[in-house]
Every structure is written in structure tokens, then in C-alpha cells.
Amino acid sequence: DGIIADGKYLYLIEFGTGLTHRVRVVDATDGSFVEEFESDQAETDILNGQYDWVNNKVWLGQLNGAMIYRYQGRTLPEFGSLTTEAIGPANGWDELKLTLRPEAGGRTELDVLGELASGEFIALPGSVGLSPDGPIDLSEVDSRRIKLQLRLYGEGLGPSPGLVNWSVEYQPVSDIRLSTLEADPLEVHELEPIRLTVEALNRGPLDLVPSTVVAFYSGQPESGRLIGRTAVPEGTPIGQIAQVALTWNTAKFSGTNLITARVEDLLGRPSPLSESVNSMNPVEIISSGDLAGPEVEILALDTAGEVRPSDYLPAEPRLKAVIQDSSGIDANSITLTIRGPEGETSGDLSLIGISEREGDQSSLSFVYTPTLVDGSYVYEVSARDQVGNGPASKSMTFQVSSDLRVERVLNVPNPMSDDTEFTYILSRPAEVTLRIYTVTGRLVRILDNLPGRTGFNQARWDGSDADGHPLANGAYLYTVTADDGTVRVRVKERFIVYR
């Protein structure tokens, strides 16, 4: 008696004359029976309905009365999507090319999905909503396997774009099978080398082995310690075996070691195609017994003597570090840190520029010359030895000032008998003159051309006047004058001669 359709099912309505009326539901595509039920038409008086495609609504009319019921129609999906199967595994990705049906309207967007450790694929950052108008660069993709998801948007009720084909260029992972892992010798003292070898069979698909390394571990890779990595010879053809070798510096590995090797890429990710291999015999490494860290010393080459926290150094100080250890110095562990008014700078020897590097495995020295502004600084050097002791560190605190200052003017001994040592601190280089007076103001001696470098300075005086005669017992005054060509600073002190 009536039909209502919702796009998926047809609802066949039997009006009849009774109080209840049957509704039979069939599939709209093939007419197959779905279900049948009794309607409440006697109460609602719903008669029939019609789909309004303009407004996307279904209108239902009332059997007795003037009511019309409106129902929301089907909502079209915003887009359709196509997703590839997993692609890879790959050592590196190159580019993606797509060909779309040229006559189609609408637009397309591409998402690159990367594989998680759980096997789930998620959209990679920076690879969402890409335009497929031209080749897409995939070189920055950091995932061993990917999926490509193409989203197809139609315009209105028009068709969405169509995909003709797509292709991905990438460097596949070579299937490398490891075997015969050996260590020679099997017992050494710590710091003595061991040669590790393993056989690597190229099982394809490439007739070469790009970007592939063998990583050697003490213990299992997931829980053990990395010994080192070495590349599989790239020119190993399919079916050929290459011997991969590594010289193991046994520092920090004292005890019993079971060696494991596995295939990895250049980022340290394990190959999804290869299994690890274990050595047949454990390696015994006898401890060196060294429990002390390196000795670290810092010297300021721009000044004499020990640098105290209130001492001044130039704006470009030459800071020399000397590191010594009988077990050898781990150069990669050396860290330089300088803290000052502009914050902290820290890094290893490869990041912070040094000069005058000298030494061998057990003794190393170098000079660091930073450029500094006025303020207080702490310079620190830390290092470990080859067996892992440390880090041992040494620090130096000093000041930098662009203003000329003369501080901590002293003479020792005071009182003096025969001679004395004048000491003073300069904040920057200057010409220094020392004048000695009697308490009545008579000048008895001038000492000029005295040391005038930044920081600590000292000058010895034999206790004689301008004529070479020893000064008589009594109290005397002296001034230290520093002149840098722009500013002159003078400091007055006194001493006593007592014989």
C-alpha cells in the first residue's frame, strides 16, 4: 500500500483495515528480506513518505489530520579514501608519484602513515594533507614501513577524483643472515683489544647492501651494552658471504660477556628481516683494578699563579686544561662548561672549539679561548677514564671587566728587612709604575715597566733607594699606578722597613 525508502532499505507498508499494520523491510540493492514488524500506524496515523533530495529530508504524511512529520535524510560522507597495503621495509624513501583521473572534479589529499612498534600505522607529523599534484618527496620519512592514504573529495553531488595508479621509489632492506660469531682471544685484561668477526650472507633482494651495519652487543641488544657497529661491505652480491669484523676496546666491560650480533640500519634500528646471532663461548675480561677518575687541572695562561674567584682574566682568556689518567682518557667524555651573565655554554671537544691539543692516551691538554662580556664566570672541565671512572672535574672562577681596576695591592714580607715582593691584580692590561715615598712625601724610588697583564702580577724590590742605598728603618708609603692609555688608576699602600 505504500513504500518509504531511506537509501539502504525499503519499508513496504500494508495499510489494511485493522488496528495494526505490517511493515516489511527489504534490502534496497537486491530486494532481499531483512525483517518484518507491526507498525503503530493506528496511533500515529502515518500514511506514507517521500524523500526530498533538495533538502535531504524525508517527509511523512498523517493519515487522519494535517500533520506532516519531517525526518533528517542520509548525510553523504565528506570524502572517500583509498589506503595501500604496507610498503617496505625500507632503508630510505625517495618519492611518491600518483596519476589521477584527469576529468574528475573535486580535490585529493594524501596522508603518509608510519608504523609503530606495536604494528599500528598512524599519520606521520608533517605528512598529512599533502597535495598529489606532483612527485612527493619522502626522503624525510622516518619509518621502516609506511602506508599511503588518499582522501578523495567530491564537489556537491558530483563524483570524486579517481586514482589511476601510484608508485613509490625506495631503498629496500637487504635480507642479511648472520652466522659464525667469534671472538679472539676469549680472555684478556681490561683495555686489551678483542677481534670480533661474524659472517653475513646477502639473501637479496638487492645485489648490494646499502646503509646496513652489524651491531655487536655484550648481552642481548634490548638489555645489554653496545660494543660497536661496523658496516656490511656494500658490494656484497646476492648469495655471497662477507666477513664483518670489529676491534673491541674492552674498557668498561670487565667480567663475563656473552656476545650478540644483529643487523641494523644507520639509525640503530634492527632489521625486520634478520635475526640476531650469539657467540658460542663467553668472553672473560679481567678488571684493571683502577677505581680512580682522571686528574684534571685548569691553568689561565694570561696570568701568573693560581686564579682566585675575585681575580680578573681578559675578555678572551686562554684557559688550558690538563687531564691525566694511567688507564687512558675517554676523550669522548670530556665536557667543557662555562657559566656567566649570559647563561651557560656546554659541550664536548667536537662542539666547542679548542686549540693546542697535545698528548697521548694517558695525558691530554688543550686550550679553550672563549669570548666573554663583563661579569663573573665559572669554567669547568670534566672527564672519565677509559675504564669508566669519573667523571672527575675541576673548575675555575674569575672575573672579566672592561673597566681598568687595580686590586689586592700587597707587599710580602711586611715589615721587610732586605727585599719584598709587590703583588697586585689588574682587570685589564696596563702600564704599571710603583713609586716609594717617605711619610713626609719625599720620593725615594721609582719602579717602572712592571708586569701589567690582566690578573695577578708581582714585582720584586731589593729595598734600595734611587742611589742604591738600603732604606733606613721606618714607615714608608708607596703607590701602584696603572695606565691603559685611556684611564689611569692609582692605589696607595704602606710598608715598614725593620732590620
C-alpha positions in Angstrom: 0.0 0.0 0.0 3.0 2.3 0.5 6.7 2.5 0.4 9.2 4.6 2.4 12.9 4.4 1.4 16.0 5.6 3.4 18.6 4.8 0.8 19.6 1.5 2.4 16.3 -0.3 3.0 12.8 -0.2 1.5 9.9 -0.2 4.0 6.8 -1.9 2.5 3.7 -0.7 4.3 0.4 -2.6 4.5 -2.4 -0.3 5.5 -5.3 -2.8 5.8 -8.3 -2.2 8.0 -7.1 -3.4 11.4 -5.7 -1.6 14.3 -2.1 -2.7 13.5 -0.4 -2.8 10.2 2.6 -4.7 8.9 5.9 -3.2 7.7 8.2 -5.4 5.8 11.9 -4.3 5.4 13.9 -5.4 2.3 17.4 -4.5 1.1 17.3 -1.6 -1.3 20.0 -3.0 -3.5 18.9 -6.6 -4.1 15.4 -6.8 -2.6 16.3 -9.5 -0.1 14.1 -9.8 3.0 15.5 -8.2 6.2 12.8 -8.2 8.8 9.1 -7.7 9.3 7.2 -5.9 12.2 3.9 -4.4 13.1 3.7 -0.6 13.0 1.9 1.7 15.4 0.1 3.3 12.4 -3.2 3.2 14.2 -1.9 5.6 16.7 0.3 7.8 14.7 -1.8 7.7 11.5 1.4 7.9 9.4 0.4 7.2 5.9 3.3 7.4 3.5 6.5 9.3 2.9 8.8 10.8 0.3 12.5 11.7 0.2 13.2 15.3 -0.6 16.7 15.2 -2.2 16.9 19.0 -2.4 16.7 19.5 1.3 18.0 16.0 2.2 14.8 15.3 4.3 12.1 12.5 4.5 8.6 13.9 4.7 5.9 11.6 6.3 2.2 12.4 5.9 -0.5 11.8 8.5 -3.5 9.5 7.7 -6.1 11.5 9.6 -5.2 15.1 10.1 -3.0 17.8 8.6 0.3 16.9 10.4 3.5 16.4 8.4 6.5 14.8 10.1 10.0 15.7 8.9 13.0 13.3 9.3 16.6 14.0 8.5 17.8 12.2 5.4 21.1 10.5 4.8 24.2 12.5 5.1 26.8 12.0 2.4 30.3 11.3 3.6 32.8 14.2 3.4 35.3 12.1 1.5 36.2 8.6 0.4 39.6 7.1 1.0 42.0 4.6 -0.5 44.7 3.0 1.6 47.6 0.9 0.4 48.9 -2.2 1.9 52.1 -1.8 4.0 55.1 -0.8 1.8 58.6 -1.7 2.8 60.6 -2.3 4.9 63.0 0.3 3.6 66.4 1.7 4.5 65.3 5.0 2.9 62.5 6.6 1.0 62.7 8.6 -2.2 59.5 9.8 -3.8 55.9 9.0 -4.5 54.2 9.6 -7.8 50.4 9.5 -8.4 48.2 9.6 -11.5 44.6 10.8 -11.1 41.7 10.6 -13.4 42.1 13.9 -15.2 38.4 14.5 -16.0 37.3 14.2 -12.3 36.4 17.2 -10.2 36.9 17.7 -6.5 40.2 17.5 -4.8 42.6 15.0 -3.3 44.8 14.9 -0.2 47.5 12.4 0.8 48.5 11.2 4.2 51.6 9.1 4.9 51.2 6.6 7.7 54.1 5.3 9.6 54.3 2.0 11.5 54.7 2.0 15.3 56.4 -0.7 17.3 53.0 -2.2 18.0 52.4 -2.6 14.3 49.8 0.1 14.2 50.0 2.7 11.4 49.5 6.4 12.3 49.8 9.6 10.3 53.4 11.0 10.4 53.9 14.6 11.5 54.4 16.9 8.5 52.9 14.2 6.2 49.2 15.0 6.5 47.1 16.6 3.8 49.9 16.6 1.1 48.9 17.7 -2.4 49.4 14.9 -5.0 49.7 17.4 -7.9 53.4 16.4 -8.5 56.0 14.0 -7.1 56.1 13.9 -3.3 59.4 13.8 -1.6 59.5 11.1 1.0 63.2 11.4 2.0 62.4 12.8 5.4 60.1 9.9 6.3 61.5 8.1 9.4 59.7 4.7 9.4 60.7 1.3 8.2 57.2 0.6 6.7 54.5 3.0 5.5 51.0 3.1 4.2 49.6 5.7 1.8 46.1 7.0 2.4 44.5 9.1 -0.4 41.4 11.1 0.6 39.0 11.9 -2.3 36.6 14.8 -2.0 33.8 15.4 -4.4 32.1 18.7 -5.3 28.5 18.6 -4.2 26.8 15.5 -5.6 29.4 15.2 -8.3 31.9 12.3 -8.4 35.1 12.4 -6.5 38.5 12.2 -8.3 39.6 8.8 -9.4 43.0 7.2 -8.9 44.7 5.7 -12.0 47.9 4.4 -10.3 50.6 5.3 -7.8 54.2 4.2 -7.3 56.8 4.6 -4.5 60.5 4.6 -5.0 62.5 3.5 -2.0 65.7 1.6 -0.9 64.5 -1.9 0.2 66.1 -3.5 3.3 68.5 -6.3 2.3 67.9 -9.7 3.9 71.2 -10.3 5.7 71.6 -13.6 7.5 74.3 -13.7 10.2 76.3 -16.7 11.4 79.5 -17.9 13.0 80.1 -15.1 15.5 83.5 -15.4 17.1 85.8 -13.5 19.5 89.6 -13.8 19.6 91.0 -14.1 22.2 88.4 -15.2 24.7 90.2 -13.9 27.8 92.0 -10.5 28.1 92.8 -7.8 30.7 90.7 -4.7 30.6 91.8 -2.3 27.8 93.3 -5.1 25.8 91.6 -5.5 22.4 89.5 -8.4 21.1 88.7 -9.0 17.5 85.0 -9.8 16.8 84.0 -11.4 13.5 80.7 -12.6 12.0 79.7 -13.9 8.6 77.0 -12.0 6.8 75.1 -13.7 3.9 73.3 -11.4 1.4 69.9 -13.1 0.7 68.7 -10.2 -1.6 66.6 -8.6 -3.0 69.5 -6.2 -3.9 72.8 -7.2 -5.4 74.4 -4.8 -2.9 74.0 -4.0 0.7 73.4 -0.2 1.3 73.1 1.5 4.6 73.4 -1.7 6.6 75.6 -2.4 9.7 76.3 -5.2 12.1 76.0 -4.1 15.8 77.8 -6.1 18.4 76.5 -6.2 22.0 77.5 -7.6 25.3 74.3 -9.5 26.2 71.1 -9.1 24.3 70.5 -5.9 22.3 67.4 -5.0 24.2 69.1 -5.2 27.7 72.8 -5.4 27.1 75.5 -2.9 26.2 76.6 -1.8 22.8 80.2 -2.7 21.9 80.2 -1.1 18.5 78.9 -1.1 14.9 80.6 -1.7 11.6 79.2 -1.6 8.1 78.4 -4.7 6.0 80.5 -4.3 2.8 78.2 -2.6 0.3 79.4 -4.6 -2.7 78.3 -8.0 -1.3 76.3 -9.6 -4.1 73.3 -11.9 -3.6 74.3 -15.3 -2.3 77.8 -14.2 -1.2 79.1 -14.2 2.4 81.1 -11.2 3.7 83.1 -11.3 6.9 82.3 -8.3 9.2 85.0 -7.5 11.8 85.3 -5.1 14.7 88.2 -4.4 17.1 86.7 -4.2 20.6 88.3 -1.8 23.1 87.4 -3.8 26.2 87.4 -0.8 28.6 84.4 -0.8 30.9 83.5 -4.4 30.1 85.2 -6.3 32.9 83.6 -9.6 33.8 81.9 -12.3 31.7 80.5 -11.2 28.3 78.2 -13.2 26.0 78.4 -11.5 22.6 75.4 -10.9 20.3 75.4 -9.5 16.8 72.4 -8.2 14.8 71.8 -6.3 11.6 70.7 -2.7 11.9 70.3 0.4 9.8 72.4 3.5 10.2 70.0 4.8 12.9 70.4 1.7 15.0 67.1 0.2 14.2 67.1 -3.6 13.9 66.4 -5.1 10.5 62.9 -6.6 10.3 64.2 -9.4 8.1 67.2 -10.7 10.1 67.7 -12.5 13.4 70.5 -11.9 15.9 73.2 -14.4 16.5 75.1 -15.3 19.7 78.7 -16.3 20.2 79.3 -19.9 21.3 81.8 -19.0 24.0 81.7 -16.2 26.6 84.5 -13.6 26.8 86.3 -13.1 30.1 87.7 -9.6 30.7 89.8 -9.2 33.8 89.3 -5.9 35.6 92.2 -3.4 35.6 91.6 -2.6 39.3 91.6 1.2 38.6 88.9 2.8 40.7 90.0 6.5 40.5 89.0 9.0 37.9 91.3 11.3 35.9 93.3 14.2 37.3 92.1 17.4 35.9 93.9 20.8 36.1 93.0 24.2 34.7 95.5 27.0 34.1 95.0 30.5 33.0 97.8 31.3 30.5 97.1 35.0 30.7 98.2 35.4 34.3 100.7 34.1 36.8 99.9 31.9 39.7 96.6 30.5 40.9 93.4 32.2 39.8 91.2 33.1 42.7 87.4 33.8 42.4 88.0 37.6 42.6 90.8 37.6 40.1 90.4 39.1 36.6 91.1 37.5 33.3 91.0 39.0 29.8 87.7 39.1 27.7 89.3 36.3 25.6 91.2 34.3 28.2 93.4 31.4 27.2 92.3 28.6 29.5 94.4 25.5 29.4 93.2 22.1 30.7 95.5 19.2 31.5 93.9 15.7 32.0 95.9 12.7 33.1 95.0 9.0 33.9 97.1 5.9 33.7 94.2 3.9 32.4 93.7 6.2 29.5 91.4 9.2 29.0 88.0 8.8 27.3 88.2 11.8 25.0 84.5 11.5 24.1 83.6 12.1 27.7 85.4 15.4 28.1 82.9 18.2 28.7 83.6 21.9 28.9 81.2 24.2 30.6 81.3 27.9 31.2 78.6 29.8 33.2 78.3 33.5 33.2 76.0 36.5 32.9 74.8 35.3 29.5 73.9 31.8 30.7 75.7 28.5 30.3 77.6 27.0 27.4 78.4 23.4 27.5 79.7 20.8 25.0 82.3 18.2 24.2 85.6 18.8 22.3 83.9 18.4 18.9 81.3 21.1 19.7 83.5 23.7 21.5 86.4 25.0 19.6 89.8 24.2 21.2 93.4 24.7 20.2 96.9 23.5 21.0 95.7 19.9 21.6 98.5 17.7 22.7 99.1 14.4 24.4 98.5 10.7 24.1 96.1 8.2 25.5 97.0 8.8 29.2 97.7 12.6 29.1 95.8 15.2 27.2 96.0 19.0 27.2 94.2 21.7 25.2 93.4 25.4 25.3 89.9 26.9 25.2 89.6 30.7 24.3 86.0 31.9 24.8 84.9 35.5 24.1 83.3 37.0 27.2 81.5 40.1 28.4 81.9 41.7 31.7 80.8 39.6 34.7 81.7 36.7 36.9 82.4 33.3 35.3 82.8 29.6 36.3 84.7 27.4 33.9 84.6 23.7 34.4 86.2 20.7 32.8 85.1 17.1 33.4 86.3 13.8 32.1 86.2 10.0 32.5 88.9 7.5 32.0 88.8 4.5 29.7 87.5 2.1 32.3 84.6 4.4 33.2 85.8 6.0 36.4 84.5 9.5 36.9 83.6 12.0 35.8 86.3 13.9 37.6 86.1 17.7 37.3 87.9 20.9 38.0 86.5 24.4 37.9 87.9 28.0 37.9 86.1 31.1 39.0 87.2 34.5 37.7 86.0 38.0 36.7 86.0 39.9 33.4 85.9 43.7 33.3 86.2 46.3 30.6 87.0 49.0 33.2 90.6 49.3 34.5 90.9 48.3 38.1 93.8 47.8 40.4 93.0 45.5 43.4 94.6 43.5 46.2 97.8 45.6 46.3 100.2 44.0 48.8 103.8 43.5 49.6 105.3 40.5 51.3 107.0 40.4 53.7 105.8 43.5 55.6 107.6 44.6 57.7 110.6 43.9 55.4 114.3 43.7 56.1 116.2 43.2 52.8 113.7 42.8 49.9 110.0 42.4 49.4 107.5 41.2 46.7 104.8 43.6 45.5 101.7 41.9 44.1 98.6 43.4 42.5 95.6 42.4 40.4 94.7 44.2 37.1 91.3 43.9 35.5 92.9 44.6 32.0 96.4 45.1 30.6 98.1 48.4 31.5 101.5 50.0 32.1 102.4 49.8 35.8 104.6 52.1 37.8 105.4 51.9 41.5 106.7 54.9 43.5 108.0 54.7 47.0 107.9 57.8 49.4 108.8 58.7 52.9 106.0 59.5 55.2 106.9 63.2 54.6 106.3 62.8 50.9 109.9 62.6 49.6 110.2 60.3 46.6 112.9 57.8 47.2 112.5 55.2 44.4 110.6 54.7 41.1 110.0 51.2 39.7 108.6 51.3 36.2 107.9 48.9 33.4 106.5 46.5 35.9 104.4 43.5 34.8 101.0 44.7 33.6 98.9 41.8 32.3 95.4 41.1 33.2 95.1 39.2 36.5 97.8 38.5 39.1 101.1 40.4 38.8 104.2 40.5 41.0 107.4 42.5 41.2 110.4 42.1 43.5 112.3 45.1 45.0 115.6 44.9 46.8 114.9 47.6 49.4 117.2 50.3 48.0 116.6 53.9 47.0 117.4 55.6 43.7 121.1 55.7 44.6 121.3 52.1 45.5 121.4 52.6 49.3 119.3 50.5 51.6 116.4 52.4 53.1 116.6 53.2 56.8 114.3 51.6 59.3 110.8 53.2 59.4 107.5 53.6 57.7 107.1 54.3 54.0 104.3 54.9 51.5 104.0 53.5 48.0 101.6 53.9 45.1 100.8 51.5 42.3 99.7 53.4 39.1 98.1 51.6 36.1 97.7 53.4 32.8 96.0 51.7 29.8 96.3 54.7 27.6 92.7 55.9 28.3 92.3 55.6 32.1 94.9 56.0 34.9 94.2 54.3 38.3 96.4 54.7 41.4 96.3 52.8 44.6 98.2 53.8 47.8 99.6 51.5 50.5 102.3 51.5 53.1 105.1 49.2 54.4 107.7 49.2 57.2 111.5 48.6 57.0 112.9 46.9 60.1 116.3 45.4 60.2 
